[in-house]
Amino acid sequence: PAPQRYSISTAHITAPPWMAELRQRLTPLYGQTDLAELATRLISAQFADSTIDNYSSHLRHWAAFTTAHKIPYVGASPATGPLFVAYLAGLNTVAAKSMQPYLSAVNTMHEQLGFPPPCLGTAVEQARKGLARLQLDLKPQPKRVYLPAKVAFAMLQKLATQAPFTALADVRSLLCIVVNFLFLNRSDSSFSLETDDLLSSNGYIYLKRRREKGRNAPGTAAQHDRNAYQLPYAAAPWLPALLEHYKLRRAMAYKLVAKTEPLQLWRLPHEAPLIATSINAFLARALILVQFQPPEGFSWTSHSLRHGGATACGAINVPLRKINRIGGWATASTTALTYIDETCPADDYCHFFFGFLQSRPPTAVKMPSILLTWQQTPPAL
């Protein structure tokens, strides 16, 4: 027999909320064998934990709806879909544009249990469109827009000229945001970075994302094959020096308080473990440091970095396959197109960050050289 290359992870897999019903349906067909148990486990493993959490939350609404209106929880007829849309609309907490995940949870459960999806079809879509026309927003939120490459460049310029004289927490905020912009990172991909996940070696810059949408199971072949990114040194020649500066000062900070450095790259002493919303706090601080703010009625959030990077790439005509690669989208996906604002000008700042992905003469924007004077002068912590 051929030598084994793979094994099945024994890590705990969060099962979808309908798994008990599915097991009951499979047992008469396949019995209680090891093979049947593995099949059930594989079906469970297709969903990321975050997806299971969302499905569980959305299905609670479905349970309340079916109970109140005496409709079967499983096996509801296709005519039920518009009624569920009306039920969600009546809660006045779910926007028409945000309703799809609720419908998808119900449809997925039904399909896995062998029933037709009840929240699918023309009537459901018509009900959603009608709600979108009639629904009033009582608490309008600022419109999220992409972060311009010019703002990311201002953060980088401040680091390059003032990093040795800037508080470590501010260096962290600035560098984290610039790295996120360069790699089109999601906030969960950023806060979960560990110290050795971002480094430079052999003329290349390496990034390993431990969390990517739909590919978060640690150590699995899918994650191993698709979450490693390798950029030529020339793509960001400023990054290795700034990263070394930050890591050394961070190590000194932990040594000063006699604590072991945690795995999370962006976490500093006396801080709780980072979560996705931590990146929003870093962005807010970085914007204050470079004196940029979004226009009134608009907002920049951690996701604006992903939008900003994709938009900058689109502005200078970077091929979609390359945007997909650096952004972690599937090769044939067109999702990145929804992140690109076509009105963005192809300025030198866009070329500065992403020109390495597209042929063009050297950009006119020049980065000031970084002088690591902190090696002679005690840094500000």
Long-range contacts (C-beta under 8 A, 24 or more apart in sequence): 6-221, 8-38, 8-41, 9-217, 9-219, 9-220, 11-217, 11-218, 11-219, 13-41, 13-44, 13-45, 14-44, 14-47, 14-49, 14-52, 14-53, 15-44, 15-52, 16-44, 16-47, 16-52, 16-55, 16-56, 16-108, 16-109, 16-112, 17-52, 17-55, 17-56, 17-59, 17-109, 18-59, 18-74, 18-109, 18-112, 18-113, 19-43, 19-44, 21-74, 21-113, 22-112, 22-113, 25-113, 25-114, 43-112, 45-217, 48-213, 48-214, 48-215, 48-216, 48-217, 49-216, 50-216, 51-214, 54-101, 54-105, 55-105, 55-108, 55-109, 58-101, 58-102, 58-104, 58-105, 58-106, 59-105, 59-106, 59-109, 61-87, 61-88, 61-91, 61-102, 62-102, 62-105, 62-106, 74-109, 74-110, 74-113, 74-115, 75-110, 75-115, 76-110, 76-115, 76-118, 77-118, 78-116, 78-117, 78-118, 78-120, 78-121, 79-118, 79-123, 80-118, 80-119, 81-118, 81-119, 81-120, 81-121, 81-123, 81-124, 81-127, 82-123, 82-124, 82-126, 82-127, 84-118, 84-119, 85-119, 85-124, 85-127, 85-128, 85-131, 86-127, 89-131, 89-135, 95-135, 95-137, 96-128, 96-129, 96-131, 96-132, 96-135, 97-132, 99-128, 99-131, 141-299, 142-294, 142-297, 142-298, 142-299, 143-297, 143-298, 143-299, 144-298, 144-299, 144-300, 144-301, 144-303, 144-304, 144-307, 145-294, 145-298, 145-299, 145-300, 145-304, 145-307, 145-341, 146-304, 146-307, 146-308, 146-310, 146-311, 146-339, 146-341, 146-344, 147-181, 147-300, 147-304, 147-305, 147-307, 147-308, 148-308, 148-344, 148-349, 149-181, 149-308, 149-312, 149-347, 149-349, 149-350, 149-352, 149-353, 150-347, 150-349, 151-287, 151-290, 151-292, 151-300, 151-308, 152-177, 152-178, 152-181, 152-182, 152-305, 152-308, 152-349, 152-353, 153-349, 153-352, 153-353, 153-365, 154-290, 154-292, 155-286, 155-289, 155-290, 156-238, 156-367, 157-367, 157-368, 158-289, 158-290, 159-242, 159-370, 160-238, 160-242, 160-367, 160-368, 160-369, 160-370, 161-368, 161-370, 163-242, 163-245, 163-246, 163-370, 163-374, 164-245, 164-371, 164-372, 164-373, 164-374, 164-377, 164-379, 165-373, 165-380, 166-289, 166-380, 167-380, 167-381, 168-246, 168-249, 168-250, 168-253, 168-268, 168-379, 168-380, 168-381, 169-268, 169-285, 170-285, 170-286, 170-289, 171-245, 171-246, 171-249, 172-246, 172-250, 172-266, 172-268, 172-282, 173-281, 173-282, 173-283, 173-285, 173-286, 173-289, 174-286, 174-289, 174-290, 175-242, 175-243, 175-246, 176-266, 176-279, 176-282, 176-286, 177-279, 177-282, 177-283, 177-286, 177-305, 179-239, 180-279, 180-302, 180-305, 180-306, 181-305, 181-308, 181-309, 181-353, 182-236, 182-239, 182-309, 182-353, 183-207, 183-229, 183-309, 183-326, 184-305, 184-306, 184-309, 184-310, 184-323, 184-326, 184-327, 184-328, 185-209, 185-305, 185-306, 186-211, 186-212, 186-213, 186-302, 186-303, 186-306, 186-328, 187-276, 187-277, 187-278, 187-279, 187-280, 187-302, 187-303, 188-213, 188-276, 189-328, 190-266, 190-279, 190-302, 191-264, 191-266, 191-274, 191-275, 191-276, 191-278, 191-279, 192-264, 193-264, 193-265, 193-266, 194-263, 194-264, 194-265, 195-247, 195-261, 195-263, 195-264, 195-265, 197-265, 198-243, 198-265, 199-243, 200-233, 200-239, 200-240, 200-243, 203-232, 203-233, 204-230, 204-231, 204-232, 204-233, 205-230, 205-231, 205-232, 205-233, 205-235, 205-236, 205-239, 205-240, 206-230, 206-231, 207-231, 209-328, 212-328, 213-328, 226-328, 227-328, 229-325, 229-326, 231-356, 232-356, 234-356, 235-356, 236-353, 238-367, 238-370, 241-370, 241-372, 242-370, 244-372, 245-370, 245-372, 245-374, 249-374, 249-379, 249-381, 252-379, 252-381, 253-381, 256-381, 276-302, 277-302, 306-339, 307-339, 307-341, 309-353, 309-354, 310-336, 310-339, 310-340, 311-339, 311-340, 311-341, 311-344, 312-344, 312-349, 312-350, 312-353, 312-354, 313-340, 313-350, 313-354, 313-357, 314-340, 314-341, 314-342, 314-344, 315-344, 315-345, 315-346, 315-347, 315-350, 316-346, 316-350, 316-351, 316-354, 316-355, 316-358, 316-360, 317-346, 317-358, 318-354, 318-357, 318-358, 319-357, 319-358, 322-357, 322-358, 323-357, 326-357
